[in-house]
Amino acid sequence: MPELLTVLVYGLVQAAVLLLVALGFSVTFGLSGIPNFSHGGVYILSGFVCWFSLRKLGWPYPLAVAASVAVAATVGLLVYAAVIRPVRRLVLAEVIATFAVGVAMLELFRWMGLVTYEFNLPAVVAGSVALGDVVVDAHRLVVVASAAGLGLALWWFGRATRTGLALRAMAQEEYTALSLGIREDRMAALSVVLGSALAAVAAVLVLPLGLISINLGYDAMLVALAVTVTGGTERTAGLVLAALLLGLATVVASVVIGPHWSEVVYLAAIVTVLAVRPSGILGRLKELEERV
């Protein structure tokens, strides 16, 4: 029984981590159809900006987080203007261009020597909490609460604001939305900026669980793709369900087989869902193979 409780608790924590990491990519892809594969690079960049602001500039934590989000949003806007807009609607070119940007960012960090153990972020909240027989770091509970809060906020944004409704209209029926006066280029840029800002929020919440590693940028991209493909791009509920399923699956795989099998779980989920239900578990509007 204690082992089952441990799996459930840490499965929930892992699900929250996966949801946070995937939200930025999913928002951009689901709202504008842009597969922004520079997501992993922006994620790690945000971690380094927060670390530099805290360790080198001595800024307070809230200001360092704000700086990370601002830098990520600015980089997202630049990526859209310089890389995505020239190849807009050429889906394969969008994938290749954004993937190249993401890899270039990560390998630039490696070339700069940002690979040592000194690069880590402090926990938002220190200490631990006992949940029955399971002891959990307080920061992990903050991650779970943040994931739930962001998921609800995005659900509300997409259904109760004019901007969110315009973005959803673009995702559902692009040409009808254009005929109603919605500016496609502006909405696409906004979706990339929003996705990049969410990548920064994920970074400052998730990276304190370990070191800021270059390889985590590649892992973030795989996680984002797995959650998005598994859950579907149109509904926040699908992303939450996919994160829960993958979170529990990775924890069980780590316990039963070994921690290095996590990536196999993500890849198996992608292959299985694309073979059985390409629109994702709760996807309804467009098949993923039509958009990637």
Residue frames relative to the residue before (quaternion, step in Angstrom):
aa qw qx qy qz dx dy dz
M 1.0000 0.0000 0.0000 0.0000 0.00 0.00 0.00
P 0.6519 0.4931 -0.3377 0.4667 3.67 0.87 -0.79
E 0.6366 0.5294 -0.3355 0.4494 3.57 1.06 -0.79
L 0.6401 0.5178 -0.3261 0.4645 3.58 1.02 -0.78
L 0.6484 0.5113 -0.3179 0.4660 3.58 0.98 -0.83
T 0.6271 0.5371 -0.3299 0.4576 3.58 1.02 -0.79
V 0.6559 0.5063 -0.3054 0.4692 3.57 0.95 -0.91
L 0.6707 0.5024 -0.3040 0.4532 3.59 0.93 -0.89
V 0.6743 0.4965 -0.3029 0.4551 3.59 0.89 -0.94
Y 0.7372 0.3998 -0.2435 0.4873 3.57 0.77 -0.99
G 0.5605 0.5613 -0.3928 0.4653 3.58 1.20 -0.31
L 0.6419 0.5080 -0.3128 0.4817 3.57 1.07 -0.79
V 0.6398 0.5136 -0.3249 0.4704 3.59 0.99 -0.83
Q 0.6672 0.4946 -0.3035 0.4669 3.58 0.92 -0.90
A 0.6174 0.5379 -0.3423 0.4608 3.59 1.06 -0.70
A 0.6419 0.5154 -0.3199 0.4690 3.58 1.01 -0.81
V 0.6298 0.5273 -0.3274 0.4671 3.58 1.01 -0.80
L 0.6711 0.5005 -0.2986 0.4582 3.57 0.87 -0.96
L 0.6522 0.5161 -0.3198 0.4540 3.58 0.96 -0.84
L 0.6543 0.5126 -0.3164 0.4573 3.58 0.91 -0.88
V 0.6798 0.4940 -0.2935 0.4557 3.58 0.88 -0.95
A 0.7341 0.4534 -0.2403 0.4446 3.58 0.98 -0.84
L 0.5286 0.6853 -0.4134 0.2829 3.61 1.07 -0.62
G 0.6693 0.5210 -0.3165 0.4247 3.60 0.84 -0.93
F 0.6705 0.4827 -0.2897 0.4833 3.56 0.91 -0.93
S 0.6767 0.5132 -0.2946 0.4380 3.56 0.92 -0.95
V 0.6303 0.5379 -0.3349 0.4486 3.58 1.00 -0.81
T 0.6835 0.4804 -0.2891 0.4674 3.58 0.85 -0.95
F 0.6955 0.4775 -0.2762 0.4605 3.56 0.85 -0.98
G 0.7121 0.4736 -0.2688 0.4433 3.55 0.89 -0.93
L 0.7403 0.4365 -0.2375 0.4528 3.60 0.98 -0.79
S 0.8140 0.2057 -0.1098 0.5320 3.59 1.03 -0.65
G 0.4709 -0.6886 0.4374 0.3359 3.59 1.24 -0.16
I 0.5192 0.6317 -0.4210 0.3926 3.60 1.25 0.23
P 0.2411 -0.7653 0.5785 0.1467 3.62 -0.64 1.07
N 0.0840 -0.8416 0.5333 0.0155 3.60 0.11 1.29
F 0.0849 -0.8421 0.5325 0.0037 3.56 0.07 1.32
S 0.4999 0.5901 -0.4650 0.4309 3.59 1.19 0.43
H 0.3292 0.7934 -0.4578 0.2292 3.58 1.35 0.04
G 0.6803 0.4949 -0.2983 0.4508 3.60 0.87 -0.90
G 0.6458 0.5150 -0.3201 0.4640 3.57 1.02 -0.74
V 0.6497 0.4994 -0.3124 0.4805 3.58 0.98 -0.82
Y 0.6073 0.5710 -0.3361 0.4384 3.58 1.06 -0.80
I 0.7182 0.4191 -0.2532 0.4944 3.60 0.81 -0.97
L 0.5883 0.5609 -0.3662 0.4530 3.61 1.04 -0.68
S 0.6510 0.5206 -0.3150 0.4538 3.58 0.94 -0.88
G 0.6392 0.5262 -0.3237 0.4579 3.57 1.02 -0.76
F 0.6722 0.4884 -0.2952 0.4718 3.57 0.96 -0.84
V 0.6214 0.5300 -0.3462 0.4616 3.60 1.02 -0.74
C 0.6563 0.4991 -0.3107 0.4729 3.59 0.94 -0.87
W 0.6488 0.5173 -0.3141 0.4613 3.60 0.96 -0.88
F 0.6695 0.4977 -0.3016 0.4616 3.60 0.88 -0.94
S 0.6553 0.5187 -0.3141 0.4503 3.58 0.96 -0.85
L 0.6930 0.4681 -0.2721 0.4761 3.57 1.03 -0.81
R 0.7845 0.3920 -0.1881 0.4422 3.57 0.67 -1.16
K 0.7765 0.3590 -0.1831 0.4843 3.59 0.90 -0.87
L 0.7577 0.3557 -0.2016 0.5087 3.57 0.98 -0.81
G 0.3755 -0.7640 0.4572 0.2576 3.57 1.23 -0.35
W 0.3282 0.7594 -0.5017 0.2527 3.57 1.15 0.51
P 0.5418 -0.5878 0.4726 0.3710 3.62 -1.16 0.45
Y 0.6882 -0.5277 0.3093 0.3902 3.54 -1.17 0.63
P 0.6721 0.4947 -0.3361 0.4366 3.68 0.74 -0.85
L 0.6595 0.4972 -0.3150 0.4676 3.59 0.99 -0.77
A 0.6292 0.5267 -0.3328 0.4647 3.60 1.03 -0.75
V 0.6436 0.5094 -0.3178 0.4747 3.58 1.02 -0.79
A 0.6451 0.5183 -0.3167 0.4635 3.58 0.97 -0.86
A 0.6365 0.5232 -0.3243 0.4647 3.58 1.03 -0.79
S 0.6389 0.5319 -0.3228 0.4525 3.59 0.98 -0.84
V 0.6742 0.4883 -0.2943 0.4695 3.56 0.90 -0.94
A 0.6573 0.5163 -0.3126 0.4514 3.60 0.95 -0.85
V 0.6598 0.4972 -0.3064 0.4728 3.58 0.94 -0.89
A 0.6559 0.5130 -0.3157 0.4549 3.58 0.92 -0.89
A 0.6584 0.5038 -0.3135 0.4631 3.59 0.92 -0.87
T 0.6479 0.5138 -0.3140 0.4665 3.59 1.01 -0.81
V 0.6454 0.5047 -0.3155 0.4787 3.57 0.97 -0.85
G 0.6288 0.5363 -0.3350 0.4525 3.59 1.00 -0.78
L 0.6526 0.5059 -0.3103 0.4711 3.58 0.98 -0.85
L 0.6564 0.5070 -0.3060 0.4674 3.60 0.98 -0.84
V 0.6354 0.5214 -0.3284 0.4653 3.57 0.99 -0.82
Y 0.6523 0.5050 -0.3260 0.4618 3.58 0.95 -0.81
A 0.7104 0.4796 -0.2740 0.4362 3.57 0.79 -1.05
A 0.7783 0.3807 -0.1891 0.4621 3.59 0.85 -0.96
V 0.7938 0.3220 -0.1457 0.4950 3.59 1.03 -0.73
I 0.7609 0.4026 -0.2235 0.4572 3.59 0.75 -1.01
R 0.6598 0.5429 -0.3311 0.4002 3.58 0.79 -0.95
P 0.6686 0.5014 -0.3425 0.4294 3.69 0.82 -0.75
V 0.7662 0.3025 -0.1838 0.5363 3.62 1.14 -0.52
R 0.2392 0.8080 -0.5096 0.1741 3.60 1.24 0.39
R 0.8157 0.2037 -0.2333 0.4886 3.53 -1.07 1.03
L 0.6024 0.4617 -0.3782 0.5300 3.61 1.23 -0.01
V 0.2667 -0.8490 0.4258 0.1635 3.53 0.34 1.36
L 0.6644 0.4943 -0.3175 0.4620 3.60 0.85 -0.89
A 0.6459 0.5105 -0.3201 0.4687 3.58 1.00 -0.77
E 0.6173 0.5374 -0.3419 0.4617 3.61 1.05 -0.70
V 0.6513 0.5121 -0.3110 0.4657 3.57 0.95 -0.89
I 0.6975 0.4769 -0.2834 0.4537 3.57 0.78 -1.04
A 0.6765 0.5105 -0.3027 0.4361 3.57 0.86 -0.96
T 0.7112 0.4401 -0.2760 0.4737 3.60 0.80 -0.95
F 0.6134 0.5351 -0.3517 0.4623 3.59 1.06 -0.66
A 0.6411 0.5207 -0.3201 0.4641 3.58 1.00 -0.81
V 0.6350 0.5199 -0.3303 0.4663 3.59 1.01 -0.79
G 0.6676 0.5123 -0.3030 0.4472 3.57 0.90 -0.92
V 0.6658 0.4885 -0.2982 0.4787 3.57 0.93 -0.90
A 0.6352 0.5351 -0.3282 0.4499 3.59 0.97 -0.84
M 0.6474 0.5171 -0.3182 0.4607 3.58 0.96 -0.84
L 0.6933 0.4833 -0.2839 0.4530 3.57 0.82 -1.00
E 0.7005 0.4544 -0.2811 0.4730 3.58 0.89 -0.87
L 0.5659 0.5580 -0.3859 0.4685 3.60 1.20 -0.42
F 0.6347 0.5148 -0.3264 0.4750 3.58 0.99 -0.79
R 0.6436 0.5139 -0.3217 0.4671 3.59 0.99 -0.81
W 0.6566 0.5103 -0.3058 0.4636 3.58 0.97 -0.89
M 0.6645 0.5014 -0.2952 0.4689 3.58 1.10 -0.67
G 0.5245 -0.6705 0.3936 0.3471 3.58 1.26 -0.09
L 0.4300 0.7062 -0.4621 0.3207 3.59 1.21 0.40
V 0.4528 0.7048 -0.4137 0.3566 3.55 0.80 1.05
T 0.5347 0.6470 -0.4075 0.3597 3.62 1.19 0.20
Y 0.6795 -0.5292 0.3472 0.3709 3.55 -1.35 0.26
E 0.5467 0.6339 -0.4080 0.3646 3.62 1.18 -0.16
F 0.6357 0.5430 -0.3330 0.4361 3.58 1.20 -0.39
N 0.3671 0.6902 -0.5458 0.3016 3.54 -0.14 1.33
L 0.3438 -0.7329 0.5561 0.1880 3.53 -1.21 0.58
P 0.4849 -0.6648 0.4758 0.3107 3.59 -1.03 0.68
A 0.5767 -0.5710 0.4542 0.3676 3.54 -1.23 0.46
V 0.5404 -0.6136 0.4640 0.3408 3.56 -1.10 0.66
V 0.7786 0.0813 -0.0176 0.6220 3.56 1.05 -0.86
A 0.3251 -0.7501 0.5451 0.1860 3.59 -0.83 0.98
G 0.6649 0.5253 -0.3721 0.3788 3.53 -1.34 0.18
S 0.3175 -0.7310 0.5740 0.1878 3.54 -1.36 -0.10
V 0.2538 -0.7510 0.5956 0.1297 3.53 -1.29 0.45
A 0.3236 -0.7390 0.5607 0.1866 3.58 -1.00 0.87
L 0.0744 -0.7648 0.6398 0.0181 3.56 -0.81 1.08
G 0.7764 -0.1543 0.0574 0.6083 3.54 0.18 1.27
D 0.7919 -0.2272 0.2055 0.5282 3.55 -0.66 -1.13
V 0.6291 0.5328 -0.3259 0.4628 3.58 1.28 -0.01
V 0.2025 -0.7659 0.6015 0.1034 3.56 -0.86 1.01
V 0.0582 -0.8083 0.5853 -0.0259 3.57 -0.74 1.11
D 0.5154 -0.6168 0.4928 0.3333 3.56 -1.05 0.77
A 0.5451 -0.6289 0.4453 0.3301 3.55 -1.03 0.82
H 0.6100 0.5637 -0.3585 0.4262 3.59 1.05 -0.69
R 0.6281 0.5352 -0.3441 0.4480 3.59 1.03 -0.69
L 0.6283 0.5115 -0.3360 0.4803 3.58 1.08 -0.63
V 0.6014 0.5364 -0.3504 0.4773 3.58 1.13 -0.64
V 0.6245 0.5361 -0.3310 0.4615 3.58 1.04 -0.78
V 0.6567 0.5030 -0.3126 0.4669 3.60 0.93 -0.89
A 0.6717 0.4935 -0.2976 0.4655 3.59 0.88 -0.95
S 0.6553 0.5162 -0.3123 0.4546 3.60 0.98 -0.83
A 0.6396 0.5204 -0.3261 0.4624 3.57 0.99 -0.82
A 0.6569 0.4981 -0.3099 0.4737 3.58 0.95 -0.85
G 0.6695 0.5090 -0.2993 0.4507 3.58 0.93 -0.87
L 0.6724 0.4879 -0.2994 0.4692 3.58 0.93 -0.86
G 0.6244 0.5419 -0.3374 0.4503 3.57 1.02 -0.79
L 0.6756 0.4758 -0.2878 0.4841 3.58 0.93 -0.89
A 0.6416 0.5320 -0.3278 0.4448 3.60 0.99 -0.80
L 0.6710 0.4848 -0.2995 0.4744 3.59 0.96 -0.83
W 0.6068 0.5384 -0.3515 0.4673 3.58 1.07 -0.72
W 0.6695 0.4865 -0.2916 0.4796 3.58 0.94 -0.91
F 0.6348 0.5476 -0.3269 0.4363 3.60 0.95 -0.89
G 0.7125 0.4724 -0.2631 0.4472 3.58 0.91 -0.88
R 0.7730 0.3630 -0.1780 0.4889 3.58 1.19 -0.43
A 0.7829 0.3406 -0.1667 0.4931 3.59 1.15 -0.41
T 0.6986 0.4035 -0.2854 0.5175 3.62 1.21 0.10
R 0.5912 -0.5893 0.4150 0.3618 3.57 -1.12 0.63
T 0.6488 0.5140 -0.3232 0.4587 3.58 0.98 -0.83
G 0.6651 0.5052 -0.3047 0.4578 3.57 0.90 -0.90
L 0.6564 0.4996 -0.3076 0.4743 3.57 0.98 -0.82
A 0.6308 0.5243 -0.3359 0.4630 3.60 1.05 -0.73
L 0.6509 0.5091 -0.3135 0.4678 3.57 0.99 -0.82
R 0.6549 0.4990 -0.3118 0.4742 3.57 0.98 -0.82
A 0.6210 0.5383 -0.3406 0.4567 3.58 1.06 -0.72
M 0.6345 0.5230 -0.3249 0.4672 3.57 1.01 -0.81
A 0.6715 0.5022 -0.3014 0.4539 3.56 0.97 -0.84
Q 0.7235 0.4613 -0.2574 0.4444 3.58 0.96 -0.86
E 0.8013 -0.0762 0.0954 0.5857 3.60 0.85 -0.92
E 0.2626 -0.8397 0.4560 0.1341 3.52 0.19 1.35
Y 0.7237 0.4565 -0.2773 0.4370 3.58 0.72 -1.00
T 0.6144 0.5227 -0.3476 0.4780 3.59 1.09 -0.63
A 0.6352 0.5272 -0.3232 0.4628 3.57 1.00 -0.84
L 0.6459 0.5147 -0.3207 0.4638 3.58 0.97 -0.82
S 0.6582 0.5177 -0.3131 0.4480 3.58 1.01 -0.78
L 0.6690 0.4807 -0.2901 0.4870 3.57 1.26 -0.41
G 0.6294 -0.5877 0.3152 0.3989 3.56 1.27 0.20
I 0.4439 0.6701 -0.4763 0.3564 3.59 1.22 0.23
R 0.3365 -0.7624 0.5223 0.1809 3.57 -0.75 1.08
E 0.3777 -0.7850 0.4539 0.1873 3.52 -0.27 1.35
D 0.6715 0.5096 -0.3127 0.4378 3.59 0.86 -0.92
R 0.6611 0.5019 -0.3057 0.4665 3.58 0.96 -0.85
M 0.6641 0.4990 -0.3075 0.4641 3.60 0.96 -0.85
A 0.6396 0.5210 -0.3294 0.4593 3.59 1.00 -0.77
A 0.6468 0.5078 -0.3139 0.4746 3.58 0.97 -0.86
L 0.6461 0.5246 -0.3188 0.4535 3.58 0.97 -0.85
S 0.6527 0.5179 -0.3242 0.4480 3.59 0.95 -0.80
V 0.6487 0.4982 -0.3191 0.4787 3.60 1.02 -0.74
V 0.6422 0.5116 -0.3207 0.4723 3.60 0.97 -0.83
L 0.6625 0.5010 -0.3043 0.4664 3.59 0.91 -0.89
G 0.6591 0.5089 -0.3094 0.4593 3.58 0.94 -0.86
S 0.6537 0.5053 -0.3116 0.4693 3.59 1.01 -0.78
A 0.6360 0.5192 -0.3265 0.4684 3.59 1.01 -0.78
L 0.6510 0.5018 -0.3119 0.4765 3.58 1.01 -0.77
A 0.5930 0.5480 -0.3635 0.4646 3.60 1.12 -0.59
A 0.6435 0.5151 -0.3159 0.4699 3.59 1.04 -0.76
V 0.6349 0.5171 -0.3300 0.4697 3.59 0.96 -0.83
A 0.6427 0.5163 -0.3190 0.4677 3.57 0.97 -0.84
A 0.6516 0.5401 -0.3200 0.4258 3.58 0.93 -0.90
V 0.7212 0.4414 -0.2719 0.4594 3.60 0.77 -0.96
L 0.6685 0.4701 -0.3071 0.4876 3.60 1.21 -0.31
V 0.7546 0.4139 -0.2106 0.4637 3.58 0.91 -0.91
L 0.6583 0.5579 -0.3241 0.3877 3.61 0.88 -0.87
P 0.5836 0.5663 -0.4023 0.4206 3.69 1.04 -0.41
L 0.5630 0.5990 -0.3894 0.4154 3.61 1.23 -0.24
G 0.7961 0.0623 -0.0356 0.6009 3.60 1.26 -0.21
L 0.6923 -0.4169 0.3509 0.4729 3.55 -1.17 -0.64
I 0.4763 -0.6061 0.5349 0.3459 3.55 -1.29 0.32
S 0.0373 0.8277 -0.5514 0.0972 3.56 -0.08 1.33
I 0.5604 -0.6064 0.4462 0.3451 3.56 -1.06 0.78
N 0.6535 0.5382 -0.3213 0.4243 3.58 0.96 -0.86
L 0.5750 0.5881 -0.3839 0.4197 3.59 1.15 -0.45
G 0.5646 0.5840 -0.3856 0.4376 3.59 1.19 -0.40
Y 0.6616 0.4748 -0.2957 0.4995 3.56 1.01 -0.83
D 0.6303 0.5290 -0.3296 0.4630 3.59 1.03 -0.79
A 0.6359 0.5388 -0.3296 0.4435 3.58 0.98 -0.84
M 0.6555 0.5085 -0.3188 0.4584 3.57 0.98 -0.79
L 0.6480 0.5073 -0.3150 0.4727 3.59 1.01 -0.80
V 0.6461 0.5174 -0.3131 0.4655 3.57 0.97 -0.87
A 0.6593 0.5160 -0.3109 0.4499 3.58 0.87 -0.96
L 0.6671 0.4961 -0.2988 0.4686 3.57 0.94 -0.87
A 0.6603 0.5189 -0.3120 0.4445 3.59 0.93 -0.89
V 0.6834 0.4762 -0.2936 0.4691 3.59 0.86 -0.92
T 0.6638 0.5130 -0.3050 0.4507 3.59 0.94 -0.88
V 0.6806 0.4780 -0.2881 0.4746 3.58 0.88 -0.94
T 0.6805 0.5005 -0.2939 0.4472 3.58 0.92 -0.89
G 0.7646 0.4006 -0.2130 0.4578 3.58 0.84 -0.95
G 0.4616 -0.6351 0.4819 0.3890 3.56 1.07 -0.73
T 0.4931 -0.7227 0.4221 0.2376 3.54 -1.08 0.71
E 0.6813 0.5583 -0.2944 0.3707 3.60 1.12 -0.47
R 0.8001 0.2823 -0.1174 0.5162 3.60 1.05 -0.62
T 0.4862 -0.6640 0.4907 0.2862 3.55 -0.93 0.96
A 0.6022 0.5733 -0.3551 0.4273 3.58 1.06 -0.72
G 0.6293 0.5360 -0.3328 0.4537 3.58 1.05 -0.70
L 0.6490 0.5085 -0.3142 0.4707 3.57 1.00 -0.81
V 0.6448 0.5166 -0.3205 0.4633 3.58 0.98 -0.85
L 0.6625 0.4993 -0.3039 0.4685 3.59 0.91 -0.90
A 0.6534 0.5068 -0.3149 0.4659 3.59 0.95 -0.86
A 0.6493 0.5142 -0.3200 0.4599 3.59 0.95 -0.83
L 0.6418 0.5179 -0.3222 0.4648 3.60 0.99 -0.81
L 0.6776 0.4939 -0.2965 0.4571 3.57 0.86 -0.94
L 0.7018 0.4564 -0.2700 0.4757 3.57 0.86 -0.96
G 0.6161 0.5514 -0.3456 0.4438 3.59 1.06 -0.72
L 0.6813 0.4643 -0.2818 0.4908 3.56 0.87 -0.93
A 0.6507 0.5294 -0.3219 0.4389 3.59 0.95 -0.84
T 0.6797 0.4837 -0.3044 0.4597 3.59 0.92 -0.83
V 0.6377 0.5111 -0.3339 0.4696 3.59 1.03 -0.72
V 0.6497 0.5005 -0.3162 0.4769 3.60 0.93 -0.86
A 0.6538 0.5061 -0.3169 0.4648 3.59 0.95 -0.85
S 0.6435 0.5243 -0.3231 0.4546 3.59 1.00 -0.77
V 0.6820 0.4829 -0.2832 0.4705 3.57 0.99 -0.86
V 0.7470 0.4269 -0.2235 0.4580 3.58 0.83 -1.01
I 0.8077 0.2567 -0.1118 0.5188 3.59 0.86 -0.97
G 0.6320 -0.4823 0.3687 0.4817 3.56 0.72 -1.10
P 0.6133 -0.6020 0.3665 0.3567 3.62 -1.08 0.67
H 0.6242 0.5681 -0.3468 0.4092 3.59 1.13 -0.55
W 0.5897 0.5894 -0.3677 0.4120 3.62 1.26 -0.06
S 0.3955 0.7420 -0.4702 0.2680 3.60 1.23 0.01
E 0.6752 0.4978 -0.3034 0.4520 3.57 0.87 -0.92
V 0.6022 0.5505 -0.3580 0.4541 3.58 1.11 -0.63
V 0.6145 0.5451 -0.3392 0.4585 3.58 1.06 -0.77
Y 0.6668 0.5007 -0.3079 0.4582 3.59 0.89 -0.91
L 0.6804 0.4883 -0.2909 0.4626 3.58 0.88 -0.94
A 0.6418 0.5176 -0.3234 0.4643 3.58 1.01 -0.81
A 0.6328 0.5267 -0.3332 0.4594 3.59 1.02 -0.76
I 0.6470 0.5227 -0.3207 0.4531 3.60 0.92 -0.88
V 0.6875 0.4845 -0.2846 0.4601 3.57 0.81 -1.03
T 0.6758 0.5105 -0.3001 0.4390 3.60 0.87 -0.96
V 0.6917 0.4759 -0.2915 0.4584 3.58 0.83 -0.95
L 0.6589 0.5018 -0.3204 0.4598 3.60 0.92 -0.81
A 0.6699 0.4933 -0.3016 0.4658 3.58 1.10 -0.63
V 0.7676 0.3816 -0.1854 0.4805 3.58 0.98 -0.86
R 0.8002 -0.0403 0.0786 0.5932 3.59 0.86 -1.00
P 0.2169 -0.8494 0.4659 0.1204 3.59 0.27 1.25
S 0.6449 0.5234 -0.3370 0.4433 3.62 1.13 -0.45
G 0.5737 -0.5807 0.3855 0.4302 3.59 1.27 -0.16
I 0.7243 -0.4609 0.2867 0.4251 3.57 -1.26 0.35
L 0.8124 0.1528 -0.0602 0.5595 3.58 0.87 -0.97
G 0.3708 0.7373 -0.4886 0.2833 3.59 1.20 0.33
R 0.0962 -0.8286 0.5512 0.0163 3.56 -0.97 0.88
L 0.7197 0.5297 -0.2734 0.3560 3.56 0.90 -0.92
K 0.8150 -0.0406 0.0861 0.5715 3.56 0.70 -1.10
E 0.4837 -0.6449 0.5005 0.3155 3.54 -1.02 0.70
L 0.5469 -0.6489 0.4156 0.3273 3.55 -0.94 0.88
E 0.6454 0.5393 -0.3445 0.4171 3.58 1.01 -0.72
E 0.6069 0.5408 -0.3620 0.4563 3.59 1.23 -0.24
R 0.7488 0.4128 -0.2016 0.4777 3.58 1.24 -0.48
V 0.7445 0.3134 -0.2059 0.5524 3.60 1.21 -0.19
